[in-house]
Amino acid sequence: MRDAPRIAFLASDAPDAQAALDTLAARYGQHAPEAADVIVALGGDGFMLHTLHATQGLDAPTYGMNRGTVGFLMNGYGEDDLLWRLAAAEEAVTNPLRMTATRTSGEVVEALAINEVSMLRAGPQAARLRIVVDGRVRMEELVCDGALVATPAGSTAYNYSAHGPILPIGAGVLALTAMAAFRPRRWRGALLPQSARVRFDVLDPAKRPMMAEADSRAVQDVVRVEVRSDESVCHRLLFDPGHGLDERLLREQFT
């Protein structure tokens, strides 16, 4: 990266993020994402996910500064030393999940998920799922509110709230986590190799409808959802020294 990198500042609609955009762009210059050496995302974790999806075809890494709430994927906000922080930043590379969802109509919908792909009940009754891993039935019937497959980067998000494990970056595993499992009672899920291909079959879609979500993109009335890691897509995230994603994931387990 140059001593004076070309920066593309992107901001959420939040007032704090918009104010930061005006201040930083005036101070450091503003470039189009396609012409930038680095993208600086101003907002919260949701906006970071939006930015990564929107810029995934670009070579520039993304450095987030928190102008939202939790900010797990973000660095602290500061205006005075941005160029030094960008030059010193540590890089983490993550691969998203590719969801292929088949609806009751036969329509097939594909989407990428940086955090997780979730199966969620869409009616008053618990869902019934069959779980197939790499072509082999691993669970004939899971009765639950839902289930998800999470990446290491997303393991502290919905997965963690559902009592799934926190996964270190580079561990080469995915988390398969159940939400409010009724049968098998209290089944929490499994750890799978990153190369695993997971398929959820909805066993009673007419009576117990389900929806699927890839990050925040929802697909209604699904009958089958396949999930796999897509290593052809790489997201490069930058973090301040000593505050990288590995450190954050480790620290989260002791709080």
C-alpha positions, 0 to 999 in steps of 0.5 A: 500500500502507498504512503498515501493510499487512495481511500473510498469512504462508505457510510451507513445512513446513521447520522454519526456515520454520515458526519464521519464520512464528511469529516474523513473525506474532507481530510483524507480525500475521497475515491470511488471504490473501484479506484481505491487501495482501501475501503473504509466502512463507517457504521456497524456490523450490519453495514460492514456485511453490506459493504463486503457484499457490495465490494466483493469483486474488488481487490481493495481490503476493507477497514471498518470504523465503528459508528454503530452499536456492537461493532465486532467487525469494526475498529474504533473510530478516530480521525487523527491517525488513520493513515498510520492505522491503515499502514499497520493493519493486520489482514484477516481473510474469510470465505463466505457461504454459498446458499442454494435454496429450492422453493416449493414452486421449484424456483432456485435462489442462490446467495452468499453469506459472510456470517451464516445461513439460517433455516427458520420456521415460518409458522406457529409449529416447530420445523422438521428437518433432515440433515445431510452432510456430504451426501450422507444422512446424519440426522433423519429428523430434527424438530426445532425452531431452526438451524444454521451453518456459521463461518468462523467470522460469523460464529459470534453473531447469531450462532453464538446467541443460539449457544453455538461454538466460537470458531477461530479464524483459520480453523478450517471448520464450520458450525452447524447449530440448532435453535431451540431443538425439541428432538433430539432434546437439547441437541446443540449441533456439530463442527464440520470441516470447511469443505463440508456440503450441508443440505437441509430437507424440509420434511413437512413444508405444507404444514410446517413452512420454513424460510432460509436467510443468507445473512439478511437475504430471506427466501420464503417457502423453502423445501431444500437448502444446500450450504457450502463454503465458497473459496472462490470468494475472499473477503479481506478485512483489516484490523488494528494491531493486537485487535485482529479477528483472531484476538477478538474471537479468543477474547469473546470466549473469556468475557 
